[in-house]
Amino acid sequence: MNDLPPLDPGADGIEEGKRLIRQGGDGGLSLSERIAERFHRLTWRTPIHTLKLKGRHPLKLLTVADDPFFGDVERGQALLDGELSFRGEALPVGMLGLDKPSFSKSYGEHLHAFAWLRDLSSVTTRQVGAPIAEAIMRQWIAAHGATISEPAWRPDLWGRRILYWTAHAPLILSSTDLVYRSNVLHALARGARHLDRTADKAPAGAPRIAAWCGVVAAGLMIPGGDPRRVFGEAGLIKALAASLTDDGGIVGRSPASLYDAIQLVTMLRGTYAARRMDLPEPVAERLPKMVSALLGVMHGDKALSSWQGSCPQDPELIVQTIEATGARVRPLRQARDWGYQRLSAGNTLVIVDAAPPPVARMVDGGCASTLAFELSDGVSRIVVNCGGARSAVAQVPASLAEGLRTTAAHSTLVLGDSNSTALHADGTLGKGVAEIELSRQESEATSRLEASHNGYVRRFGLVHRRLLALGNDGRDLRGEDMLLPEGRRRRRDPVPFAIRFHLAPDVEIAPTADGQAAFLRLPGQLLWQFRAKGAALTIEESLWINAFGRPIATRQLVLTGEAPPGGASISWAFHRSR
């Protein structure tokens, strides 16, 4: 890492001022991207589009792509034992019930995407794995091979399916049954034609990127596919512009979704490599920015922070993914569009949600987490968010999963026992935080971040402002939460508040005798102290969704009090004493 080029101090800087909620899906396009988009529109009105929809079905693939990622060993072993498992659900390989599914939505997406092929190929040989893959493939072809149906024919699932089928073709096309092989290849051709028409209908973000990656992969792997490839490249460039922020983040603001998008683009690059071709430059130049943004929300344990329904993910797979991209970049510290701020000093990291929640139409299951933060010391997490609203195992009740989306499930202030942004029963977000005021200052002594949001103004006439200051030695994080009157609505009665600091499961807590502080013991004999002023401190139960989607019992520090109509100020600090 020492031979990285020096950072431009203004490259990821942020000016003081307001950061409005993202209203549109399309980001600014470079010249090459505008040309590609123009070509994309033209292909719908020229013989090129007609050409790629006609012709004989392929009798074989041109080559086999390389999947650069290792699968989940536990899930792979389950397949060898005759079960397809995912996030706590498991069904016998021979009895998946694809015609009358009884499995959850997330299990179905894993099954229909054929992502399990990666798991299987990571634990066995083709000779052993092919009969298992073929058994599942025969069921899928019988239920969905010739008939368009939801969710199996959803554009994003077809895109993923084409990537996995072409990368793991030896597992699904080793059979000597010519009728079976023909059925698989016919299904692939039908799916590619379906994607030509529907890829742009997928929601912006990882789903749309997946759909267009499938179009391009089909153009690369199916004989006579060059017109489709060119068409797909133009669509993919446009999809990336609509799905990614200028600083490399993803519109839904979920680290897990960005991680998914990075894997998709890197996997597509392997498909190009199989044809001895390179990614189009507008696509390739996006990848380093995406990796930098992902690194910006990564803790010292090499796993992700928990935002917008994400859980930390397996750190070994994250490291493997970053290495596979080949990108040599630094973590993004200040992301005005991606929306996360990263403060670091010594071994201490602070990651802050300093942006409005994602636009409702761009995310399913968004979270009301504005101004929450996470804190870590080296590989040890201290303050976390509960996380996992969309990553938890099947055993987590739906009501609890929805509760993980609330403001109270994040390490921030909750006013009037309500969410800073409304959460709807259908998974979408309602009214609340519409803008952020943000300023950041760096000095020799501290990194100082001050931000406020207007999510409580309409209901309570109060703005929440949070100040965070990290000392340059990493030993002190000082904070202040302020409630300031604003707007026409002024309450006469005090409003109750709670400031929550959810703690990592490995943190041991010992409250002090005066009830205003607590000692926090971390693994490795690290000792931190928490102290607050202006509110009563209690210790309550909490939970955290770990890297594998499982809920882990933990505790939280809670500061409670009442804010009078004129507002309130509560100060607190974390200090490392050893």
Sequence and secondary structure as in RCSB ss.txt:
>XXXX:A:sequence
MNDLPPLDPGADGIEEGKRLIRQGGDGGLSLSERIAERFHRLTWRTPIHTLKLKGRHPLKLLTVADDPFFGDVER
GQALLDGELSFRGEALPVGMLGLDKPSFSKSYGEHLHAFAWLRDLSSVTTRQVGAPIAEAIMRQWIAAHGATISE
PAWRPDLWGRRILYWTAHAPLILSSTDLVYRSNVLHALARGARHLDRTADKAPAGAPRIAAWCGVVAAGLMIPGG
DPRRVFGEAGLIKALAASLTDDGGIVGRSPASLYDAIQLVTMLRGTYAARRMDLPEPVAERLPKMVSALLGVMHG
DKALSSWQGSCPQDPELIVQTIEATGARVRPLRQARDWGYQRLSAGNTLVIVDAAPPPVARMVDGGCASTLAFEL
SDGVSRIVVNCGGARSAVAQVPASLAEGLRTTAAHSTLVLGDSNSTALHADGTLGKGVAEIELSRQESEATSRLE
ASHNGYVRRFGLVHRRLLALGNDGRDLRGEDMLLPEGRRRRRDPVPFAIRFHLAPDVEIAPTADGQAAFLRLPGQ
LLWQFRAKGAALTIEESLWINAFGRPIATRQLVLTGEAPPGGASISWAFHRSR
>XXXX:A:secstr
 TTS    TTTT   SEEEE    S     HHHHHHHHHHHHHTTSHHHHHHH S   SS S      S   HHH
HHHHHTTEEEETTEEEETT   SSS  S HHHHHHHHHTTHHHHHHTTS HHHHHHHHHHHHHHHHHHHSSS  T
TTT HHHHHHHHHHHHHSHHHHS  S HHHHHHHHHHHHHHHHHHHHHGGGS TTHHHHHHHHHHHHHHHHSTT 
HHHHHHHHHHHHHHHHHHB TTS BTT  HHHHHHHHHHHHHHHHHHHHTT    HHHHTHHHHHHHHHHHTB T
TS B   TT     HHHHHHHHHHHT      SB TTT EEEEEETTEEEEEE S    GGG SS    TT EEE
EETTEEEEE    TTT  TTS HHHHHHTTSGGGSSSEEETT  SS B TTS B SS  EEEEEEEE SSEEEEE
EEE TTHHHHSEEEEEEEEEETTSSEEEEEEEEEE SS   SS EEEEEEEEE TT EEEE TTSSEEEEEEGGG
EEEEEEEESSEEEEEEEEEE TTS EEEEEEEEEEEEE TT EEEEEEEEE  
